[in-house]
């Protein structure tokens, strides 16, 4: 996996798309039940699909640049 400098990417979604393309089914998150037994995983590809679904929902629900849309992404 190559590291990419900030000048090569313009956004977090762009970085996620690149990593999903490079790493696909590689786990990005592993939930351990009681810190030991693997209970669930989330791959780079699955994370990208989920974020794209949420982004599409938000684009359809809020006007571009609206305060509601920004507050969701900022925390």
N, C-alpha and C positions, 0 to 999 in steps of 0.2 A: 504494500500500500504506500503510495507516495503522498507526501505532505504537500499541501498547496498553499502558497502564500496568499495573503489577503488581497493583493492586487489582481489575482487571477479569478476571483469569485466576487460576485456583487451582492449575494444574499445567502442567508441560512438555507432557504429552500434549494438554492443552486448547489450548495455543499451537500445537502442530504441527497439530492438527485444523483450527484456524482458518486457518493459513497454507496448508494443503493445499486448503481450500475457496476461498481467495482466489487462490492461485497455481497450483494444479493441476499442469500439466505443465512448469512453469517449473523449470529445473535448480536444485537446491540444492547439488549437488556435481558437479564435472567433473574426471575423472581425465585428466591429460595424460601421455601416454607420452613419457618422456624430457623432460618439461617443455614439449613442443611440440605433438604431435599428439593430438587428442582421442581417447581410447581408450574411455571409458565415461562415462555421465552417470546421475545419480539425481535424479528430480524430487521435488517436495514430496509429490505424491500417492503415488508409489512408496515414498518413505520412510515415509509414514504407514502404508501397507499392510504394509510389512515390520515396523515397530515393533508394529503391532497383532497380527501373527502371532506375534512373539516374546513379547509380553505374554500372549497366550492360552496359549501353551505353558507359560510360567512359572506362570501362575495354576493350570493343571491339574497341574503337577508339585510345587509347593510350597504349603504351608499359608499362608494370609494372615498376614502379619507375621512369618513365619519368618526366621531369620537368613540362610539360603541365598538366599532371594528378595531380601532387601535388599542383600546383598553384590554381586549381579549389577548392580544399578542404581547402586550407589555407587562402583563401580570395581574 
